[in-house]
Amino acid sequence: MAINRRAFGLGLLGLSVAGTGAIVYGRNSPLLRGYFGEATKLFGFIGGEKEGFLADPDVVSALRRQGLELDARRAGSVEMSRERAILDQNPQFLWPSSNGFVDLARQNGVRIQRDQVILNSPIVVYSWDVIAKGLVSSGLAQPDGDVRFRLDLAKLLTAILANKSWADLGVPGLFGQARLLSTDPNRSNSGFMFAGLAANLLGGEVATEQSLARTGGQVRAIFDRMGYKPSSSGKMFEDYLAGGPGAQPLVIGYENQLIEWVLADEERWKRLEAAAPAKPVILYPQPTVFSAHPLIVISEAAAPLVDALMSPDIQQIAWTKHGFRGPLGLSGETENQLVSSRIMPRVDAVLPMPDIRTMLALIGQLAV
């Protein structure tokens, strides 16, 4: 059937309109914007434990497909939520490692457009198999599978406050009095959360400003015993792996840190296990606290970052390559035996953190 010139012209016009509409839609769609060569560049601060995740080429590509590029700089969770030297740089987003920092940022004048928990990781204690077995023999821990353990943290804290030696705790190979190590609670979230958990356990309830009158000095004594405290959870974990059981016997960290390290280079992990006189293990405090990682949107331009990070593909990368649990704290499926044998699928023994007023009072007592 012949097509007259008028019909042909109308057809071309329709295709032109449709094509223009598709381009306009693509440029405005967060799922397609990256394909049109345009990207919104966002500047903000993140906790150091998320550096590897955001530097992952798969994450960078997934964000780029949604039209986003990040200039994400490391800062301690406490610092980014209240220090003027950081906030005066006008970040478009903050990504600390605890929900309490949303309130702290708001109290320090941050105009929050939106906040959303993106990732979760429980606070754990990193140690070594020879130490964990000693703690089992003294009744402070119990095995939970072959290479993970449950830790009675309240009993351990009481033993530390009683000046018990390592030999008293079933670990005769270590010198001196027993101690835990963590980051600086006035700069880093893992130390901040451990301080709150310790105050809870020593007081027998969720800590309050009133209960700190009884327990604050005890928490201070535990932190004083530590000596030098790094400002970064990432640095703490690096020191743990490098230092061995003598220098780094019991270290506070996030569950995902060892998982991420194993997954980054499985052959390296196997070499470490084969050659090292002591092997790294995870002890799960009973109870523990969950480190929720809320993205704080300050600039409206950063609002699409929430949906991008919550997308199924990025959430899958967060778990399968970096060991971060999702917003509900549940682990995903994994067939990797190096990972599945070391983690607890469910972490049910969890305490709430003290409120931010109590925590500020507590870390004030712990300031040098």
KEKE-3310 file (N, C-alpha, C; in steps of 0.2 Angstrom, whole numbers, plus 5000, padded with zeros to 4 digits):
npx = (5004:5003:5011:5006:5014:5010:5006:5018:5027:5020:5023:5037:5038:5031:5040:5051:5046:5044:5057:5063:5056:5060:5073:5073:5066:5076:5087:5082:5078:5083:5088:5093:5101:5115:5119:5118:5129:5130:5133:5129:5139:5144:5148:5155:5156:5162:5162:5177:5176:5168:5175:5181:5170:5164:5174:5174:5174:5163:5153:5155:5152:5139:5133:5136:5129:5117:5118:5127:5141:5154:5163:5169:5175:5186:5181:5180:5165:5160:5167:5162:5149:5149:5160:5166:5176:5174:5160:5159:5164:5154:5147:5138:5132:5132:5139:5139:5141:5131:5115:5113:5120:5113:5105:5114:5121:5110:5108:5120:5117:5116:5106:5095:5089:5085:5086:5092:5094:5106:5115:5120:5130:5135:5143:5158:5170:5187:5199:5210:5213:5219:5218:5204:5201:5206:5198:5186:5190:5190:5177:5172:5169:5161:5161:5154:5152:5166:5175:5170:5164:5155:5154:5154:5153:5150:5155:5169:5172:5170:5181:5192:5191:5193:5207:5212:5224:5230:5233:5224:5213:5214:5223:5238:5249:5251:5257:5255:5241:5224:5216:5205:5204:5201:5194:5196:5183:5179:5181:5179:5166:5166:5173:5165:5152:5156:5159:5146:5140:5147:5144:5130:5131:5138:5130:5119:5107:5100:5110:5109:5110:5109:5113:5126:5133:5136:5143:5151:5164:5170:5169:5178:5190:5192:5194:5206:5215:5218:5228:5236:5224:5217:5210:5202:5192:5196:5210:5212:5208:5218:5229:5227:5227:5241:5247:5246:5242:5249:5251:5239:5227:5212:5201:5190:5178:5169:5158:5158:5171:5182:5176:5175:5189:5193:5186:5191:5203:5205:5215:5226:5221:5220:5234:5238:5231:5237:5250:5251:5255:5244:5227:5215:5199:5182:5173:5157:5149:5138:5125:5126:5128:5120:5128:5121:5121:5117:5113:5115:5106:5110:5111:5099:5102:5109:5099:5095:5104:5101:5091:5098:5109:5101:5096:5093:5104:5116:5115:5116:5130:5136:5134:5139:5152:5157:5153:5143:5128:5110:5098:5089:5097:5099:5108:5113:5112:5125:5137:5150:5161:5172:5167:5153:5156:5161:5152:5138:5122:5110:5109:5103:5104:5104:5107:5099:5107:5112:5103:5107:5111:5115:5126:5134:5137:5144:5156:5161:5167:5176:5185:5202)
npy = (4994:5011:5025:5041:5058:5066:5058:5051:5062:5065:5054:5054:5065:5061:5050:5058:5066:5056:5051:5062:5063:5051:5053:5064:5058:5049:5057:5062:5051:5042:5029:5029:5040:5040:5034:5044:5051:5061:5066:5068:5075:5072:5077:5072:5065:5050:5035:5026:5012:5010:5013:5004:4998:5009:5011:5001:4994:4989:4995:5008:5008:5005:5015:5025:5022:5026:5039:5046:5052:5050:5060:5055:5057:5051:5051:5052:5045:5052:5064:5069:5073:5083:5092:5108:5110:5100:5101:5114:5113:5111:5099:5088:5076:5065:5050:5042:5029:5025:5027:5036:5047:5055:5062:5069:5077:5085:5092:5100:5109:5105:5104:5093:5084:5072:5055:5039:5022:5012:5001:4988:4982:4971:4975:4967:4956:4954:4942:4929:4911:4904:4912:4913:4900:4899:4908:4901:4890:4896:4899:4911:4912:4903:4890:4892:4883:4879:4890:4901:4911:4913:4927:4931:4946:4955:4948:4947:4961:4963:4955:4962:4974:4969:4968:4956:4944:4938:4925:4921:4921:4910:4911:4908:4911:4925:4941:4950:4960:4957:4965:4974:4981:4996:5009:5027:5034:5046:5050:5040:5028:5014:5013:5022:5015:5004:5009:5013:5001:4994:5003:5000:4986:4985:4993:4985:4988:4998:5012:5027:5045:5047:5034:5034:5040:5029:5020:5026:5029:5016:5012:5022:5017:5005:5010:5017:5007:5003:5010:5018:5023:5021:5032:5027:5014:5006:5007:5002:4988:4985:4986:4975:4964:4964:4964:4953:4940:4944:4958:4963:4957:4956:4964:4977:4978:4979:4967:4965:4968:4958:4949:4956:4957:4944:4940:4949:4943:4928:4918:4924:4924:4910:4907:4915:4908:4895:4898:4906:4906:4908:4909:4921:4925:4927:4934:4934:4946:4943:4951:4961:4976:4984:4991:5003:5011:5026:5035:5052:5065:5081:5091:5094:5089:5077:5068:5057:5048:5040:5031:5025:5018:5009:5001:4985:4979:4985:4983:4969:4968:4974:4965:4952:4955:4963:4961:4968:4968:4970:4983:4978:4970:4957:4943:4939:4926:4915:4905:4903:4895:4900:4912:4909:4900:4907:4918:4923:4918:4924:4938:4939:4943:4957:4974:4990:5006:5018:5034:5049:5060:5054:5047:5057:5063:5052:5050:5062:5060:5051:5058:5063)
npz = (5000:4996:5003:5006:5004:5015:5025:5027:5032:5044:5050:5052:5060:5072:5076:5079:5089:5099:5100:5105:5117:5123:5126:5134:5145:5148:5152:5164:5171:5186:5184:5171:5168:5169:5157:5148:5148:5158:5175:5192:5203:5219:5236:5251:5268:5275:5286:5289:5288:5277:5266:5257:5251:5244:5235:5227:5211:5205:5213:5210:5197:5197:5203:5194:5183:5188:5187:5196:5205:5217:5228:5241:5257:5271:5288:5305:5313:5324:5323:5310:5313:5322:5321:5317:5308:5298:5295:5290:5278:5270:5266:5256:5259:5273:5280:5293:5306:5315:5321:5331:5327:5319:5326:5333:5323:5319:5331:5330:5321:5308:5293:5290:5276:5274:5281:5281:5285:5278:5278:5289:5303:5316:5331:5336:5344:5339:5339:5343:5339:5349:5360:5361:5364:5377:5384:5383:5391:5404:5406:5400:5387:5374:5362:5345:5333:5322:5321:5326:5340:5355:5367:5384:5387:5398:5409:5406:5406:5419:5424:5419:5426:5438:5438:5433:5427:5411:5412:5423:5415:5408:5398:5398:5390:5387:5392:5407:5413:5408:5394:5383:5367:5358:5346:5348:5357:5356:5343:5334:5328:5331:5344:5351:5351:5358:5370:5374:5375:5385:5396:5397:5400:5412:5420:5420:5413:5400:5398:5407:5409:5423:5428:5424:5434:5442:5434:5425:5429:5429:5416:5411:5417:5410:5397:5399:5402:5389:5383:5369:5357:5341:5328:5319:5313:5303:5303:5316:5313:5304:5312:5321:5313:5309:5321:5329:5342:5354:5354:5350:5357:5360:5351:5347:5334:5318:5312:5298:5294:5294:5286:5273:5271:5270:5258:5249:5245:5244:5243:5250:5263:5265:5265:5276:5286:5285:5288:5300:5318:5326:5323:5316:5324:5326:5340:5346:5356:5369:5376:5361:5351:5337:5323:5314:5298:5294:5280:5279:5271:5266:5256:5244:5231:5234:5237:5228:5230:5241:5237:5227:5234:5241:5231:5224:5217:5222:5236:5236:5232:5243:5253:5247:5244:5253:5266:5273:5282:5278:5279:5289:5297:5293:5287:5270:5258:5256:5248:5251:5260:5268:5273:5278:5288:5298:5302:5311:5306:5311:5322:5337:5351:5356:5362:5364:5360:5372:5373:5364:5372:5384:5379:5374:5387:5392:5383:5385:5398:5395:5387:5384)
capx = (5000:5007:5011:5007:5019:5008:5007:5025:5029:5018:5026:5043:5037:5030:5046:5055:5043:5045:5064:5065:5053:5064:5080:5071:5065:5082:5091:5078:5077:5089:5091:5096:5104:5122:5120:5118:5135:5129:5133:5129:5145:5142:5154:5153:5161:5160:5166:5182:5174:5165:5180:5182:5164:5162:5179:5173:5172:5156:5148:5156:5149:5132:5131:5137:5123:5111:5120:5130:5148:5155:5169:5168:5181:5185:5181:5176:5158:5159:5169:5158:5143:5149:5166:5165:5181:5171:5154:5160:5166:5148:5146:5131:5129:5136:5137:5142:5140:5127:5109:5113:5124:5108:5103:5120:5122:5105:5110:5125:5115:5115:5099:5095:5084:5082:5091:5090:5099:5108:5119:5121:5135:5135:5149:5161:5177:5191:5204:5214:5210:5223:5215:5197:5200:5208:5192:5182:5191:5189:5170:5170:5166:5159:5162:5148:5155:5173:5179:5167:5163:5150:5158:5151:5156:5149:5160:5175:5173:5171:5187:5197:5191:5196:5214:5214:5229:5228:5233:5218:5207:5215:5228:5245:5255:5251:5260:5251:5234:5219:5213:5202:5207:5196:5196:5195:5176:5177:5182:5177:5160:5166:5174:5159:5147:5158:5158:5139:5138:5150:5140:5124:5132:5141:5124:5113:5102:5102:5113:5106:5114:5109:5117:5133:5136:5139:5147:5156:5171:5172:5170:5184:5195:5193:5197:5212:5219:5220:5233:5234:5217:5217:5204:5199:5191:5200:5217:5212:5208:5225:5234:5225:5230:5248:5250:5246:5239:5253:5250:5231:5223:5205:5200:5183:5177:5163:5158:5160:5178:5185:5172:5178:5196:5193:5183:5196:5209:5204:5222:5230:5218:5222:5241:5238:5229:5242:5257:5251:5254:5237:5222:5210:5193:5177:5169:5151:5147:5131:5123:5130:5124:5121:5130:5117:5124:5112:5115:5112:5106:5110:5109:5093:5105:5111:5093:5094:5109:5098:5088:5104:5112:5096:5094:5095:5111:5121:5114:5119:5137:5137:5134:5143:5159:5160:5150:5138:5121:5105:5095:5086:5102:5099:5113:5111:5114:5132:5140:5157:5162:5176:5162:5148:5158:5163:5147:5131:5116:5106:5112:5097:5106:5106:5104:5099:5112:5109:5102:5113:5113:5119:5132:5139:5140:5149:5162:5165:5171:5182:5190:5209)
capy = (5000:5017:5030:5048:5062:5069:5053:5050:5067:5065:5048:5056:5070:5056:5047:5063:5068:5050:5050:5067:5061:5046:5056:5068:5054:5046:5061:5063:5045:5040:5023:5029:5046:5039:5032:5050:5055:5066:5063:5072:5074:5073:5078:5071:5061:5043:5031:5023:5005:5010:5015:4999:4997:5014:5011:4995:4996:4987:5000:5014:5008:5005:5022:5029:5020:5030:5046:5048:5051:5052:5062:5053:5057:5048:5055:5048:5047:5058:5071:5072:5075:5089:5096:5113:5110:5096:5103:5120:5112:5111:5092:5087:5070:5062:5043:5039:5022:5024:5031:5042:5053:5059:5067:5073:5081:5090:5097:5104:5114:5102:5104:5086:5083:5065:5050:5032:5017:5008:4995:4986:4977:4971:4975:4960:4956:4951:4939:4923:4905:4902:4916:4911:4893:4900:4911:4895:4886:4900:4901:4918:4911:4896:4889:4891:4881:4878:4895:4907:4910:4918:4930:4934:4952:4957:4944:4949:4968:4963:4953:4967:4979:4966:4967:4949:4943:4934:4918:4920:4920:4904:4912:4909:4913:4932:4945:4956:4960:4957:4971:4975:4987:4999:5015:5033:5034:5053:5051:5034:5025:5008:5015:5025:5010:4999:5013:5013:4994:4993:5006:4996:4979:4987:4995:4980:4991:5003:5017:5034:5050:5045:5028:5035:5041:5023:5016:5030:5028:5009:5013:5025:5012:5000:5013:5019:5001:5001:5014:5021:5021:5024:5036:5024:5007:5003:5007:4997:4982:4983:4984:4969:4958:4965:4964:4946:4940:4947:4965:4964:4951:4957:4971:4979:4980:4977:4960:4965:4969:4952:4946:4960:4956:4937:4940:4953:4939:4922:4915:4927:4922:4903:4908:4917:4902:4890:4900:4909:4902:4909:4911:4926:4922:4932:4932:4938:4948:4942:4954:4966:4982:4984:4998:5005:5016:5030:5041:5059:5069:5088:5094:5090:5085:5070:5064:5051:5043:5035:5026:5021:5013:5004:4997:4978:4977:4988:4979:4963:4969:4976:4959:4947:4957:4968:4958:4972:4966:4975:4988:4975:4967:4950:4941:4936:4919:4914:4898:4904:4892:4904:4917:4906:4896:4912:4922:4920:4920:4929:4940:4941:4945:4964:4979:4997:5010:5024:5040:5053:5064:5050:5045:5063:5063:5047:5051:5068:5057:5047:5062:5063)
capz = (5000:4995:5008:5003:5008:5021:5030:5029:5036:5050:5054:5054:5066:5078:5078:5082:5096:5103:5102:5110:5124:5127:5128:5140:5150:5150:5156:5170:5175:5190:5182:5165:5168:5168:5150:5143:5149:5163:5182:5197:5208:5226:5240:5258:5272:5277:5290:5286:5287:5271:5260:5252:5248:5239:5230:5223:5204:5204:5216:5206:5190:5198:5205:5188:5179:5190:5186:5202:5206:5224:5232:5248:5261:5277:5294:5311:5314:5329:5320:5305:5315:5326:5321:5312:5303:5293:5293:5287:5271:5266:5263:5253:5263:5279:5281:5299:5307:5320:5321:5336:5325:5315:5331:5335:5318:5320:5337:5328:5316:5301:5291:5287:5272:5274:5283:5279:5286:5272:5280:5296:5305:5323:5335:5338:5346:5335:5343:5340:5341:5355:5366:5362:5368:5384:5387:5384:5397:5410:5406:5398:5380:5372:5354:5341:5327:5323:5320:5329:5347:5359:5372:5389:5388:5405:5414:5404:5408:5427:5426:5418:5431:5444:5437:5432:5422:5406:5415:5426:5411:5404:5392:5401:5385:5386:5398:5411:5414:5403:5391:5377:5363:5353:5344:5352:5357:5354:5336:5329:5330:5335:5351:5353:5352:5363:5376:5376:5376:5391:5401:5398:5403:5419:5424:5420:5410:5395:5402:5407:5413:5430:5429:5423:5441:5445:5429:5421:5431:5427:5408:5410:5419:5404:5391:5402:5402:5382:5380:5362:5353:5334:5327:5313:5314:5298:5306:5321:5311:5301:5318:5323:5308:5309:5327:5332:5348:5359:5353:5348:5359:5360:5348:5345:5327:5315:5309:5291:5292:5293:5280:5268:5271:5267:5251:5244:5243:5248:5244:5255:5269:5266:5267:5283:5291:5285:5291:5306:5324:5329:5318:5318:5325:5328:5346:5346:5362:5371:5370:5357:5348:5330:5320:5308:5295:5291:5276:5280:5266:5268:5250:5240:5226:5236:5239:5224:5233:5246:5233:5223:5238:5243:5225:5225:5215:5227:5242:5235:5232:5250:5257:5245:5243:5259:5272:5276:5282:5275:5284:5295:5300:5291:5282:5264:5256:5253:5247:5252:5267:5272:5276:5281:5294:5303:5305:5314:5301:5315:5329:5341:5357:5354:5366:5361:5362:5376:5369:5362:5378:5388:5375:5374:5393:5393:5380:5389:5404:5392:5384:5387)
cpx = (5004:5006:5011:5012:5017:5008:5014:5028:5027:5021:5033:5043:5035:5036:5051:5053:5045:5052:5066:5062:5057:5070:5078:5070:5071:5086:5088:5078:5084:5092:5094:5101:5112:5123:5120:5124:5135:5129:5133:5135:5143:5148:5151:5158:5158:5164:5171:5181:5171:5169:5180:5176:5163:5168:5178:5171:5165:5151:5149:5152:5141:5129:5131:5131:5117:5113:5123:5137:5150:5162:5168:5174:5180:5185:5178:5169:5156:5161:5165:5152:5143:5155:5165:5170:5179:5165:5154:5163:5160:5147:5139:5128:5135:5134:5141:5139:5136:5121:5109:5116:5119:5106:5108:5121:5116:5106:5115:5124:5115:5108:5098:5088:5081:5088:5088:5096:5100:5111:5119:5127:5135:5142:5152:5167:5181:5197:5207:5212:5213:5220:5208:5196:5202:5202:5187:5183:5190:5181:5168:5168:5164:5159:5155:5150:5162:5177:5176:5165:5158:5154:5153:5155:5156:5154:5167:5177:5174:5178:5193:5197:5193:5204:5216:5219:5226:5228:5227:5212:5209:5220:5235:5250:5255:5253:5255:5244:5229:5217:5210:5204:5201:5198:5194:5187:5174:5178:5179:5171:5161:5168:5168:5154:5149:5157:5151:5137:5141:5146:5133:5126:5134:5135:5119:5107:5104:5104:5109:5111:5115:5114:5124:5137:5139:5144:5152:5163:5174:5173:5177:5190:5197:5196:5204:5217:5222:5226:5231:5228:5217:5210:5200:5198:5195:5207:5217:5212:5215:5230:5233:5228:5238:5251:5251:5243:5243:5251:5243:5227:5216:5203:5192:5183:5170:5164:5160:5167:5182:5182:5175:5185:5197:5191:5188:5201:5209:5211:5226:5227:5220:5230:5242:5236:5234:5248:5257:5251:5247:5233:5217:5203:5188:5173:5163:5149:5140:5129:5128:5126:5125:5123:5126:5121:5119:5115:5111:5112:5105:5108:5103:5096:5108:5105:5093:5099:5106:5095:5093:5107:5107:5094:5097:5102:5117:5121:5117:5127:5139:5138:5139:5150:5162:5157:5145:5131:5116:5102:5091:5091:5102:5105:5110:5113:5121:5134:5147:5158:5167:5172:5157:5150:5160:5158:5141:5126:5112:5109:5106:5098:5108:5102:5103:5104:5108:5108:5108:5115:5117:5126:5137:5142:5145:5156:5165:5169:5177:5187:5197:5210)
cpy = (5006:5022:5037:5052:5065:5064:5051:5056:5067:5059:5050:5061:5066:5053:5052:5065:5062:5050:5056:5066:5056:5049:5060:5064:5051:5050:5063:5057:5043:5034:5023:5035:5045:5037:5038:5054:5060:5063:5068:5070:5076:5073:5076:5067:5055:5040:5027:5016:5004:5012:5010:4997:5002:5014:5005:4997:4994:4992:5007:5014:5008:5012:5027:5028:5024:5037:5049:5047:5054:5054:5061:5052:5054:5053:5051:5050:5052:5064:5074:5075:5081:5094:5101:5113:5105:5099:5110:5119:5111:5104:5091:5081:5068:5055:5040:5032:5021:5029:5037:5048:5057:5064:5072:5079:5087:5095:5101:5108:5111:5101:5098:5086:5077:5060:5043:5027:5013:5002:4994:4981:4977:4972:4969:4961:4952:4948:4933:4917:4903:4906:4914:4905:4894:4903:4905:4891:4889:4902:4908:4917:4904:4896:4889:4889:4880:4884:4902:4906:4915:4920:4933:4941:4955:4954:4946:4956:4968:4960:4958:4972:4976:4965:4960:4949:4938:4926:4916:4919:4914:4905:4913:4912:4921:4935:4950:4955:4960:4964:4970:4981:4990:5006:5021:5034:5042:5055:5046:5030:5018:5008:5018:5020:5005:5003:5012:5006:4992:4996:5002:4989:4980:4989:4990:4983:4996:5009:5024:5039:5049:5039:5029:5037:5035:5019:5020:5029:5021:5009:5016:5021:5007:5003:5015:5013:5000:5005:5018:5019:5025:5028:5033:5017:5003:5002:5002:4990:4980:4982:4977:4963:4958:4963:4957:4946:4943:4955:4967:4958:4951:4964:4972:4981:4979:4970:4960:4966:4963:4948:4949:4958:4949:4937:4944:4949:4933:4918:4918:4925:4915:4903:4910:4911:4897:4891:4902:4904:4902:4912:4916:4923:4928:4929:4937:4940:4946:4946:4959:4972:4982:4991:4999:5011:5020:5035:5047:5063:5077:5092:5090:5086:5078:5066:5057:5046:5038:5029:5022:5016:5008:5000:4990:4976:4979:4985:4972:4963:4970:4970:4954:4949:4961:4966:4963:4969:4972:4979:4984:4970:4959:4949:4939:4929:4920:4907:4898:4901:4896:4909:4913:4902:4901:4917:4919:4923:4926:4931:4943:4944:4953:4969:4986:5001:5015:5030:5045:5058:5060:5048:5051:5064:5058:5048:5057:5065:5054:5051:5063:5070)
cpz = (5000:5001:5005:5007:5014:5027:5032:5033:5043:5054:5056:5060:5072:5080:5081:5089:5101:5105:5106:5117:5127:5129:5134:5146:5153:5154:5163:5174:5179:5187:5175:5164:5166:5161:5145:5145:5155:5170:5187:5202:5215:5231:5247:5262:5274:5282:5287:5284:5280:5265:5255:5248:5243:5234:5226:5216:5203:5207:5212:5200:5191:5199:5198:5183:5181:5190:5192:5202:5213:5225:5239:5252:5268:5283:5299:5311:5319:5326:5315:5307:5320:5325:5315:5307:5297:5291:5289:5280:5267:5263:5261:5257:5268:5279:5287:5300:5313:5320:5325:5333:5320:5320:5333:5329:5318:5325:5335:5322:5309:5299:5287:5283:5272:5277:5282:5281:5280:5273:5287:5297:5313:5325:5337:5341:5342:5340:5339:5343:5348:5361:5367:5366:5375:5387:5388:5390:5404:5410:5404:5391:5379:5364:5351:5334:5328:5324:5323:5336:5350:5365:5377:5391:5395:5410:5412:5406:5416:5428:5424:5423:5438:5443:5436:5426:5417:5408:5419:5422:5406:5398:5395:5396:5385:5393:5401:5412:5408:5400:5385:5374:5359:5351:5349:5351:5355:5347:5331:5332:5333:5342:5354:5355:5358:5370:5379:5378:5383:5397:5402:5402:5411:5423:5424:5417:5404:5399:5401:5410:5420:5432:5428:5429:5444:5440:5425:5422:5429:5420:5407:5412:5413:5399:5393:5401:5394:5380:5374:5359:5347:5333:5322:5314:5309:5300:5312:5319:5307:5306:5320:5319:5308:5315:5330:5339:5354:5359:5353:5351:5358:5357:5346:5338:5325:5312:5302:5289:5290:5286:5273:5266:5268:5260:5246:5241:5246:5248:5249:5262:5270:5268:5274:5288:5291:5289:5298:5312:5327:5323:5320:5319:5327:5335:5346:5354:5363:5377:5367:5355:5341:5328:5314:5305:5291:5286:5277:5274:5268:5262:5246:5234:5228:5238:5235:5226:5237:5242:5229:5227:5241:5237:5226:5223:5220:5234:5242:5235:5239:5254:5254:5244:5249:5266:5276:5276:5279:5281:5290:5299:5299:5286:5276:5263:5254:5253:5249:5259:5271:5276:5281:5288:5300:5305:5307:5309:5305:5321:5333:5348:5356:5359:5362:5364:5367:5371:5369:5368:5382:5385:5375:5381:5395:5390:5382:5394:5401:5388:5388:5390)
residu = (MET:ALA:ILE:ASN:ARG:ARG:ALA:PHE:GLY:LEU:GLY:LEU:LEU:GLY:LEU:SER:VAL:ALA:GLY:THR:GLY:ALA:ILE:VAL:TYR:GLY:ARG:ASN:SER:PRO:LEU:LEU:ARG:GLY:TYR:PHE:GLY:GLU:ALA:THR:LYS:LEU:PHE:GLY:PHE:ILE:GLY:GLY:GLU:LYS:GLU:GLY:PHE:LEU:ALA:ASP:PRO:ASP:VAL:VAL:SER:ALA:LEU:ARG:ARG:GLN:GLY:LEU:GLU:LEU:ASP:ALA:ARG:ARG:ALA:GLY:SER:VAL:GLU:MET:SER:ARG:GLU:ARG:ALA:ILE:LEU:ASP:GLN:ASN:PRO:GLN:PHE:LEU:TRP:PRO:SER:SER:ASN:GLY:PHE:VAL:ASP:LEU:ALA:ARG:GLN:ASN:GLY:VAL:ARG:ILE:GLN:ARG:ASP:GLN:VAL:ILE:LEU:ASN:SER:PRO:ILE:VAL:VAL:TYR:SER:TRP:ASP:VAL:ILE:ALA:LYS:GLY:LEU:VAL:SER:SER:GLY:LEU:ALA:GLN:PRO:ASP:GLY:ASP:VAL:ARG:PHE:ARG:LEU:ASP:LEU:ALA:LYS:LEU:LEU:THR:ALA:ILE:LEU:ALA:ASN:LYS:SER:TRP:ALA:ASP:LEU:GLY:VAL:PRO:GLY:LEU:PHE:GLY:GLN:ALA:ARG:LEU:LEU:SER:THR:ASP:PRO:ASN:ARG:SER:ASN:SER:GLY:PHE:MET:PHE:ALA:GLY:LEU:ALA:ALA:ASN:LEU:LEU:GLY:GLY:GLU:VAL:ALA:THR:GLU:GLN:SER:LEU:ALA:ARG:THR:GLY:GLY:GLN:VAL:ARG:ALA:ILE:PHE:ASP:ARG:MET:GLY:TYR:LYS:PRO:SER:SER:SER:GLY:LYS:MET:PHE:GLU:ASP:TYR:LEU:ALA:GLY:GLY:PRO:GLY:ALA:GLN:PRO:LEU:VAL:ILE:GLY:TYR:GLU:ASN:GLN:LEU:ILE:GLU:TRP:VAL:LEU:ALA:ASP:GLU:GLU:ARG:TRP:LYS:ARG:LEU:GLU:ALA:ALA:ALA:PRO:ALA:LYS:PRO:VAL:ILE:LEU:TYR:PRO:GLN:PRO:THR:VAL:PHE:SER:ALA:HIS:PRO:LEU:ILE:VAL:ILE:SER:GLU:ALA:ALA:ALA:PRO:LEU:VAL:ASP:ALA:LEU:MET:SER:PRO:ASP:ILE:GLN:GLN:ILE:ALA:TRP:THR:LYS:HIS:GLY:PHE:ARG:GLY:PRO:LEU:GLY:LEU:SER:GLY:GLU:THR:GLU:ASN:GLN:LEU:VAL:SER:SER:ARG:ILE:MET:PRO:ARG:VAL:ASP:ALA:VAL:LEU:PRO:MET:PRO:ASP:ILE:ARG:THR:MET:LEU:ALA:LEU:ILE:GLY:GLN:LEU:ALA:VAL)
# end
